[in-house]
Amino acid sequence: MARYKINVEYDGTNLIGWQENADGASVQSLLQDAIFRFCGEHVVVYSAGRTDAGVHAISMVVHFDLESEKEPETIMRAMNFYLINEPVSVLSCEKVSDDFHARFSCTQRHYKYIVLNRGAPVVLQKNRVWWVPQRLDVEKMKYAAQKLIGKHDFTSFRAAQCQAKSPIKTLDSATITQNGDEIIFEFSARSFLHHQVRNMVGTLVEIGMGKDLDIDKIFDAKNRSAAGINAPASGLYFVRADYATDAD
């Protein structure tokens, strides 16, 4: 038995998300199918994050076990051969220790969200950004974003179907930068609640539009209806996952 860690990028536009189920193609099902097709082993692959339908990944960390040990380069090339017509690509592969876990060994997760803030509709970046035609006040959004940092009860920013045991999370960083018409939101934390990033972005964008929303009051309300809208999945990217050591 050998354990392997891979880094994967994917376009989530036409996928049902990370989690395998009967509703359609998922990142998990495509990876598991590629592994089976090249080595005949039925495995379960585990990821650092469980993204929703329409969400993308720049470098998602995944691990799985194989009964027969193989060269990491062979695994990467074989998986990509069977994924060639799918919106998923294996960027790297390495053998890791048996106690490594893509989800539970992760010490930090990083997401970014891209808003295209211009009057003209989206063409080239369709399904990869949130198009907001109304001009946004970036400075207002930056000020509000700083209030999100730290340990808080994020009940107002979690999805109704969120299964996390506690709404208490610590957001380590929240930054907003502008590059031409693109406004990029970046968030880092050990873990996030379901829809937390999209709900934070939706709230910040509404603040940028001039809506009277106060982050402190939203936290105090502990009610999803107190925060802003849930930003579309299309603009969200899982950027990377951090681990305690390079060996992990």
N, C-alpha and C positions, 0 to 999 in steps of 0.2 A: 504493500500500500504506500502510495506517495501523494503528498499534497502539493497543489500548484496554485499560484496566484497569477491572475492575468489582469491587465488593464484594458478596458473596453471603451470605445466611443460608439455612440449611436444617435440616430435621428429618430426621435420618438413620435413623429407626426402620425404615422399609420400603425403604431403599435398600441396595445392596450395598457402599456406600462411595463414595469419590471416583472410583476408577479404573474406566474403561470396560472391560467384558468381556461375554461372552455369557450370563452367569448372571442378568442382570436389569437393572433401571434403576439407574444410578449418577448422581451429581451431574454428572460430566463429560459423560455421554451426554445428559442432559436439557438442559444448557446448549448443547451443540453442536447438538442438534436444534432448539432454539428459535432459534438464530442462522440455521440453514439455512431454517427455515420463514419467517423474515421477510425474508431477503435472498438466499436461494438459494445461499449460499456454504458449501462444506464446509470447516470449520476445525477445528483442534485447540486446545482451551483448556488452559492451564497454571495450576496453583494453587500457593499458598504452602505447602500441606500436603496430604498424601494420607491422609485419614481413613478408618478402617475402617467396615464395616457397623455401623449403630446409633449412630455418633458424630455429634454435631450441630456446627453452626458458627453463631456469632453474627455474624462478619464475616470471611469467607474471601476473600482477595485472589486474583483470577484475571486472566490476560491472554490476548489473542488478536489476530490480524491479520485485517484485511479488505482485499480488493482495492480496493473502492470506499469512499472516505471518507464517513462519515455523522456527523450531529450526535450527541454522546453521549446527550443526552436522548431522542432518537429511538430509539437502540439500547436504552436502559434500558426505555422504555415498550413497545417491540415485544417484547422478550424476556419481560417480565412478562406481556404479553398471552397469549403461548403457554405460559407456565409457570403460568397461573392455577389449574390443577387439580393442580399438582405441589407437593411439599413444599420448593420452592426459590423464593427471591425475590432479585431483583437490587436492591440498595439504592442503588447509585450507579454512575456510569460517567464516565470521563474519557479523553481522548486522552493518550498518553504517548510518550516518545521510543522509538526503535527498539531502544535498548540496554537498556530496562527488561525484567526477567524476574521474574515473580511468585515463582518459587522461588529463583533464584540471586541476585537482588538483595536478598533479604530479610536483614535484620540481626538480627532478634529475632522469636521466635514465642511466643505466650502461650496457655496452656491453663488451663481450670478444670474441676474435678470436683466434683459435688454429691452428698453422701451425705445421705439423709433418715434421721435417727437417732431413731426412735420405735417404740413397740410396735405401733401401729395400721398396718395395711397401706396401701399407696399406692393412691390413686384418681386424683386430679386431676393428679398429676405422674408417672403411669405412663409408662414408657419415657423419662423425662427425669431420673431420679435413680437412685441405688443405695439401695434400702431395706435398712437394717441395724437390726433390732429390738433387738439387744443394746446396752446403754448403753456408749458409748465414753469412754475417758479422753482428753480433748482435749489436756490439758497434756503427757501422755506422747507423743502424736503430734507435737505442736509441737516438742518436744525432739529427737525422732528426725528430723524433717524437716530441721532445721538441719544435720544431718550429711550430708545429700544435696547441699547447696550446694557448689559448687566443681568443680574438674576431677578426674574420677574415671574408672576403668574400670568402666563400667556393664554388664558382661557378665551379671551376675546379674539385671539388670532388663530385658534385651532378649528379644524373641521368638526362638524357634528359627529361624524363617524370615526373620529380619531380614537385609537385604542390604547394610547399611552396611559399608564397608571396615574401619572401626575402631570398637571399643566405647568409645573415649575421648571423653567429652563434658564440656562445662562447663555446669553448671546454675547460672544466675545468681541465681535466687530461688525460694524455696519457702515459701509462707505458708499458714496454716490459720486460718480464722475461723469463729465459730459465730454463727448468727442464728436463734434459736429452736431448732427441731428440725433445721435445716439446718446441715451442716458443709461448708464450702467450702474446697477445696484449690486453690491457684493456683501455677502453675509457669511460669517464663520461661527461655528459652535460645535461642541462635542456631539450634540444631537438636536433634532428639530421635531416639532409636532407636525402632524399631518396638515398640509396646506399652510403651515406657518409662514413660510417665505412668501408665497403668493398673496396671502392675506396682508402681510406687512407691506408688500409692494403696492397692492391695491389701495391701502390706506394712505401711504405716502404720496401716491399719484393724485388721489383726491385732495390731499392737502395742497399739492402743487397746483391744482386747478382752482384753489381758493375756498374749498369747502371747510367749514368750521369744525375741525376735528382736533382734539387735544389728546396726545398720547397718554398722559398721566390719567386723564379721566377714562380713557378706554381701558387701561389696565385696571382701574378701580371698579369698573362696571362688571368685569368678569362675565361678559355676555357678548357672544359673537356679533349680535346686531349693533353693538356700539362701535365696531370698527368699520373700515371701508370695504369695498368690494373685493372679491377674490380675483386676482389678476389672471388672465388666460395662461394656460399651460405652455403655449408656444414660445414664450419669452424666457422660460426657465431652463437653466443648465446646471447639472451637477458637475462641478469643476474638478475636484480631487478629494481624496481622503488621506489623512495623515496617520502614521503609526509610530509607536515609540522608538523603534530601531529600523535601520535600513534592511535588516534581515527579515523583518516582518513585512 
